[in-house]
Structures are given as C-alpha cells and as structure tokens.
Amino acid sequence: MEILIISGLSGAGKSKAASFLEDMGFYIVDNMPAAMILKFAEFCAGGNGRYDRVALVYDVRTASSFTELFDVLDKLKDMEAQCRMLFLEAAPEVIIKRYKETRRRHPLAADTDSLEEAVKKERAMMAPVKERADFVIDTSRTSTAQLRGELLRLFGQEGEKGG
C-alpha cells in the first residue's frame, strides 16, 4: 500500500495536486484526523487493491496534530506501508497575489492583522512538516501543466499518460 501525505502552504497548490493525484489513481482524503489514519490504513489494506494508493491532505488547520501525524507515519512505515510526504510551497508574494486574485480568505486570517502576517505565520507553523517531507515542490513559477508533469514524474505508474 502506498500512502502519500500532501501538505504545504495555503495557496501553494495542494488542491490542484490532490486533483491530479486522484486522476493518477490515488484515493484522496482531506484533513483526516491523525488519530484515524492507522485504522484507515487497516481498512485500505483489506480493500482488495481498491485503496492501494491513498493520498491524505494536511494543512495548517491540522497543525496542532503534526506531532501525532509524524508518530502515525512512523508506525505505518513499521507496518511496511510505503509512506511519503509531498510539501508544496511558494514565495510569500506569490501566495499573497493568488489570495488577492481569488478573493479567498487565508485559513489564519482571523488570527492575524493582515494577509502578509497570516502567510508569514503559516510558513513558520509548517516548517517542521517541510523538514520531514520527502519531496518539496516550489510552485512560485510553476504552471498547472508543469505541476501535473512533476507529479506524474514522481508518483505516476507505468502506463499512465500525461495528456
């Protein structure tokens, strides 16, 4: 079984990455509590191949459980599941521009005085996750087609086509 954790900065492309990975055959779960991952992995292992490739999306909203997430990942590796982590980031000015273009609220906007402060705070909160990641992709100058191509290169299986 392959378990991929998708994490990174808000506005860096986690949703796009999850969508592309779903197209590549991953079963996607967004913000599952870390405490449920082991039971979920057991369920997936009994799924007769239906859930052989799972991607779990984690972001700053689950920051309080990152230590628990890391502990669970270590246990999964002990169970011989292939566990890897992808971290998506972008330059602060790029993230700010993306938020302003989409007019969406940053997840930390309520806790800060400005979008710039929210982006800075999130980067600090997510640093331990980035350090633990197996793959880091900076999407600052990456088109969606380039992101898709990079994900295919990293996680595609033989026979999958980029197109």
N, C-alpha and C positions, 0 to 999 in steps of 0.2 A: 504494500500500500504506500502511496506517495501522498504526503501531506505538505502543502505549501502554505506558509503564513505570508499574507500580503499586508504590509504595513507601510507607513510613511507619513509624510506631511500632508495636511489637508490642502487640497488644490494641486497636488503633485501628480495625480492621475491614477489613484487606487481604483476608482470605479471603472475607468477605461480598461485598466489592466485586468480587473476581475472579469469584465465582459469578454475580453479577448481570450482569457484563460478558459472561460466557460465554452467558448467556441472551439477550444482545443481539447475539450473533453473533461475538464475539471468540474466537479460539483462544488458550487460556491456557497459559502455560509458567511453572512456578515455579522460581526460582533457577537459571536457566541461567547458566553462566559467561559473563562479559562477552566473553571471547575467542572464544566461539562465535556471538555474535549476528550478525556480518556474514555468516558462512556460512549461518546460519539464515535471514536476510533474503533471501539469494540463492535459497535453496530455496523460500521462501514466494513470492517473485516469480515463480517458474516453476510455481506450483501452479494455474494456470488459474482464479484467483479464489477458490480454496478457502481460502486463507490471506491474504485481503486485509486482514483486521482481526486483529491479533495483540496480546495483552497479556502482558507479561513482568513477573512479580512479583519484586521485590528487597527484601530486608530487611537487618537488622543482621548476619545471618550472612555476607553478602557485602560487608560494609563495607570490607574490605581492597582490593576491586576497584572502588570507586566512581570513582576517577580514570580507570581503564580504561573503565568504563561510560560516563562523560561523553565520553571520546575517541571511543568507538564511536558514540554518539548523534550527535556532530558529523559523523562520516563518513557515517552514514545520511542525515542531512539533506543532505549534499553529493550523495548518490545520489537526491535528490528523494523520499525516503520521508517521509511525514508522521509525525514523531516528537514525542510529547508525554509529559509526566510528570505523574502524579497522586500527591500526597502526602497520606496520611491521618494525622491526629494526634488526640489527646485530652488533656485535662488529666491531670496525673500522678495525682491522687486517683481519677479515673475509671478509668484503666488499672489502678491497684492494686486497685480494687474488682472490676473484671472478672476479673483474675487470681485473686483470692481466691474469687470465685464459681465459677469454672470449675475451680479447683484445678490449673491447668496451670502448668508451670514456665516462667518467663521465659527467653528464649534466653541472657541474660547472667547468670543466677542462679549458675552455677558460678564466675563470675569476680568476684562481689561478695558482700558480707556480708548484704545484705538486698534484698528486692524493691524497696523505695524507692530504694536505691542503684543497682540494675540499671536501673530506669526512668530515673533521672537520667543515668546513663552513656549509655544508648541515645539519649536526646534530644540529648546533646552530639555523639555519633558521627554521628547522622543529620542534623545541622544543615546540612551542605553540600548534601545531597540536597534538603532542603526549600527551600533558597535557589534551587536550579536548577529546581524544579517549576513547571510551567505552571498547575497547579491545586492548591490546598490545601483540604482539607475537614476541619474540626474535628468529630469525631463525639461530642464530650462530651455533647451534648444532642440527638443525632440518633437517631431510631428507625430500624430497618432499612428501613421503608417510605419514610422521608424520604431515607435514603441512596440507595435504589434510584431514587427520583424525581430526585434530583440527578444521578445517573449517567446516567439517561435524558436529562435536560436537556442535559448536557454532551456525551454520546457517542452518544446514540440517533440512529437514522437515520429518515428519513421513512417512515411506515407502521408503525413499531414502536408497540406499545401498552403503556402502563403498567397492568398489571392483574393 
